[in-house]
């Protein structure tokens, strides 16, 4: 079957989920980031619930398999490790739990720090001379 190369316009719809109160959250719809200590609002453009800091991209390991379920018992700090993309072009943050080692993918929110995202996207190019040499050969 031939693939259609035209850009997909259908987006995956996200269900609205009610976050369970507590879990380190402060009153007024904000939480304190475990990484940079910024007070972060719960509302996030482009997603039904916020799961990471828009400034430093850190998160807490509180969700189980379903985003927003608050079913994980770990509670460790999750560091933004890398980026990934879906077939429709949407960016995902790959988080690594510093306590239990679990990996998870989270959607990038509309107010995430673009400089932090760009630094993470080009990080593989800075690691060694091999990627740079490959780009220069093109």
PECOR-V806869 format. One line per field, one symbol per residue. ss: DSSP state (a for helix, b for strand, c for the rest). psi: psi as a letter, one per 30 degrees, with the letter a starting at -180 (. if undefined). burial: b if it has 16 or more other ideal C-beta (glycine too) atoms within 10 Angstrom, else e. A space follows every 10 residues. Layout:
BEGIN
ss: ???
psi: ???
burial: ???
END
This chain:
BEGIN
ss: cccccccccc cccccccccc ccccbbcccb bbccccccbb bccccccccc ccccccccbb cccccccccc ccccccbbbb bbbbbccccc bbbbbbbccc ccbbbbbccc cccaaaaaaa aaaaaaccaa aaaaaaac
psi: kkkjflkkfk lkkkkkkkkk lahgkllghl lkkfefgkjk kekkkflfkk glkfefgllk ifkbekkffh fkfdglkkkj eallklfgfk kkkjkkkfef gkklkkkklf gkjeeeeeee efefffelfe eeeeeff.
burial: eeeeeeeeee eeeeeeeebe eeeebeeeee bebbbeeeeb eeebeebbbb bbbbbbbbbb bbbeeebbeb ebebebbbeb eebeeeeeee eebbbbbeee eeebebbbbe ebeeebbeeb eeeeeeeeee eeeeeeee
END
